[in-house]
Amino acid sequence: MNQGLKVLITGATGMVGQGVLYECLEDERISEVLCIGRSRLGIQDPKLKEIILPDLSDIDPLHEGLEGLDACFMCMGVSAAGMTEKEYTKVTYDMTLGLAQKLVQIRPEMVLTYVSGQGTDATEKGRLMWARVKGRTENALKNLGFAGAYMFRPGVIIPERGIRSRTRSYQFIYDNFMWLIRILKKLSPDSIVSTSQLGQSMIQIALKGYEHEIIHPRDIHTLSKRYNNSRYTKDHV
């Protein structure tokens, strides 16, 4: 490959975003990683570029810097705990769509991945508020006109490389019940994924696409295996 992929990551300070970022920085097929967020990552790497932006939906001044993107890995997200539907919609739907609509205008050829969650309600009519909002977000993203749009629905995620969750309740579980998560993984290997596998599967999709738009844990395992099988071959793009 003469020229590597240029990728954009949102939510790179979060648990999933960090995992995706580390995989992108280590993959020689990716030449540039642009992270947009509200705070700095504290990471130094020659192919990492950061843009600090208080309002992620206002990217008009960044138009030139976003040209030539091959993929956008949307990993930003918040817990719905304690939030009203209006508040959660503003953060989850409005901000995500505001950014995605600008991106598709600038670079419709790019591939977009969005981290949703197991239980997301594609009908947008279920009883769970977060699932309805996530479903509405997924549906809107799929219809924007990107070359490819893939909705990731991981269930339980194991953080690797020393990554910690910014959600206190999640980190409490990791600190105190990781032994149980590892038992569950042995009993049902394809139901639990790692942050590394999430990053690998997104890179694989950016390079080769995938046969399904909705990405479940079993798909993440499949994509991660394809990634590792192809990374060191001559024909890896």
C-alpha positions in Angstrom: 0.0 0.0 0.0 1.5 3.3 -1.1 -0.6 5.5 1.1 -2.2 4.5 4.4 -5.6 5.2 5.7 -6.6 8.5 7.3 -9.0 7.9 10.2 -11.0 10.0 12.5 -11.8 8.9 16.1 -14.3 10.5 18.4 -14.6 9.6 22.1 -10.9 8.6 22.2 -10.7 9.4 25.9 -13.3 6.8 26.7 -12.7 3.1 27.3 -13.7 1.9 23.8 -12.2 4.9 22.1 -8.8 4.3 23.8 -8.8 0.7 22.7 -9.6 1.7 19.1 -6.9 4.4 19.2 -4.2 2.1 20.4 -4.9 -0.4 17.6 -4.9 2.4 15.0 -1.6 3.8 16.2 0.1 0.4 16.0 -1.2 -0.6 12.5 1.2 0.4 9.7 -1.7 0.5 7.2 -3.0 3.6 9.0 -1.0 6.7 8.2 -2.9 9.3 10.2 -5.2 9.3 13.2 -7.2 12.4 13.9 -8.9 12.7 17.2 -11.6 15.3 17.9 -12.6 15.8 21.5 -13.1 18.2 24.4 -9.9 17.3 26.2 -6.3 16.2 25.3 -5.3 12.6 25.3 -1.9 12.9 26.8 -0.4 10.6 24.2 2.5 11.4 21.9 2.7 9.6 18.5 4.0 10.9 15.1 0.8 10.0 13.3 -1.6 11.3 15.9 -3.3 14.7 15.5 -5.6 16.2 18.0 -8.3 18.9 17.7 -9.9 20.2 20.9 -13.4 21.2 20.2 -15.9 22.2 22.9 -18.9 21.5 20.6 -18.4 18.4 18.5 -21.3 19.2 16.2 -19.6 22.5 15.2 -16.9 21.3 12.8 -17.3 23.9 10.1 -13.9 25.6 10.8 -12.3 22.1 10.4 -13.4 21.5 6.8 -10.0 21.4 5.2 -8.5 19.1 7.9 -11.3 16.6 7.4 -10.8 16.2 3.6 -9.4 12.9 2.6 -10.7 10.9 5.5 -11.1 7.2 4.8 -13.0 6.2 7.9 -14.6 7.7 11.1 -14.8 5.5 14.2 -17.5 7.1 16.4 -16.8 5.8 20.0 -18.2 8.7 22.0 -21.0 7.9 24.4 -22.4 8.5 27.9 -24.4 6.4 30.3 -28.1 7.1 30.3 -28.3 6.7 34.1 -29.9 9.7 35.8 -30.6 11.4 32.4 -34.0 12.4 31.0 -34.8 11.3 27.4 -34.4 14.9 26.2 -30.9 15.1 27.8 -29.8 11.8 26.6 -31.1 12.5 23.1 -29.1 15.8 22.9 -25.8 14.0 23.8 -26.4 10.7 21.9 -28.5 11.6 18.9 -28.2 15.3 18.2 -24.4 15.6 18.7 -23.7 12.4 16.8 -25.9 13.3 13.8 -24.6 16.9 13.8 -21.1 15.6 13.3 -22.0 12.8 10.9 -24.1 15.1 8.6 -21.1 17.4 8.3 -18.8 14.5 7.6 -20.9 13.0 4.8 -21.1 16.4 3.1 -17.3 16.6 3.1 -16.4 13.0 2.4 -19.3 10.6 1.5 -16.7 8.0 0.4 -15.7 7.3 3.9 -16.7 4.4 6.1 -18.4 5.1 9.4 -18.6 2.9 12.4 -20.8 3.8 15.4 -20.6 2.1 18.9 -24.2 1.5 20.1 -24.9 -1.4 22.4 -26.6 -4.8 22.8 -30.3 -4.3 23.2 -30.5 -1.3 20.9 -34.1 -0.9 19.7 -34.2 -0.4 15.9 -38.0 0.0 16.1 -37.5 3.1 18.3 -40.7 2.2 20.1 -39.5 0.0 23.0 -39.8 0.7 26.8 -36.1 1.3 27.4 -35.3 4.9 26.8 -31.6 4.5 26.0 -32.4 1.7 23.5 -34.9 3.8 21.7 -32.5 6.7 21.4 -29.7 4.5 20.3 -32.0 2.8 17.7 -33.0 6.2 16.3 -29.3 7.2 16.1 -28.4 4.0 14.3 -31.2 4.3 11.8 -30.4 7.9 11.0 -26.7 7.1 10.5 -27.4 4.2 8.1 -29.4 6.5 5.9 -27.0 9.5 5.6 -25.3 8.2 2.5 -21.8 7.1 3.6 -20.1 4.5 1.5 -20.5 2.2 4.4 -22.1 2.6 7.9 -21.8 -0.1 10.5 -23.4 -0.2 13.9 -21.5 -1.9 16.6 -23.5 -3.5 19.4 -21.0 -5.0 21.8 -22.2 -6.5 25.1 -19.7 -7.0 27.9 -16.3 -5.5 27.0 -13.0 -6.4 28.7 -10.7 -3.5 28.8 -7.0 -4.2 27.9 -3.7 -2.3 28.0 -4.5 -0.8 31.4 -7.5 1.0 30.0 -10.1 2.1 32.7 -13.7 3.0 32.2 -14.7 6.6 32.9 -18.1 5.4 34.1 -17.7 4.7 37.8 -20.3 1.9 38.0 -18.6 0.0 35.1 -15.1 0.4 36.6 -16.4 -0.9 39.9 -17.6 -4.0 38.1 -14.2 -4.4 36.4 -12.3 -3.9 39.7 -14.4 -6.3 41.7 -16.0 -8.8 39.3 -13.5 -9.4 36.5 -13.1 -13.0 37.7 -16.8 -13.5 36.9 -16.5 -11.9 33.5 -13.6 -14.2 32.6 -15.7 -17.2 33.7 -18.5 -16.1 31.5 -16.1 -15.7 28.6 -14.9 -19.2 29.0 -18.5 -20.5 29.0 -19.5 -18.3 26.0 -16.4 -17.0 24.2 -18.2 -15.2 21.4 -20.4 -13.2 23.7 -17.7 -11.1 25.3 -15.2 -8.9 23.4 -12.1 -6.9 24.3 -11.2 -3.3 23.6 -8.5 -4.6 21.3 -10.9 -6.7 19.3 -13.2 -3.7 18.9 -10.3 -1.6 17.4 -9.2 -4.5 15.2 -12.7 -5.1 13.9 -13.2 -1.4 13.0 -9.9 -1.3 11.1 -10.8 -4.4 9.2 -14.2 -2.9 8.2 -12.5 0.3 7.0 -10.2 -1.8 4.9 -12.5 -4.6 3.6 -16.1 -3.8 4.6 -18.4 -6.5 6.0 -21.4 -8.4 5.0 -23.6 -7.1 7.8 -24.5 -3.5 8.9 -25.3 -4.5 12.5 -22.2 -5.8 14.3 -22.8 -8.1 17.2 -20.2 -9.7 19.5 -19.9 -12.7 17.3 -19.2 -10.4 14.3 -16.6 -8.6 16.3 -14.8 -11.9 16.9 -15.0 -12.8 13.2 -13.7 -9.4 12.1 -10.9 -9.5 14.6 -9.8 -12.9 13.3 -9.9 -11.6 9.8 -7.8 -8.6 10.8 -5.1 -10.7 12.5 -5.1 -13.2 9.6 -4.6 -10.5 7.0 -2.4 -7.9 8.7 0.8 -9.6 7.9 0.1 -10.8 4.4 1.3 -9.0 1.3 -2.3 -8.4 0.1 -3.6 -6.8 3.3 -5.6 -4.1 1.7 
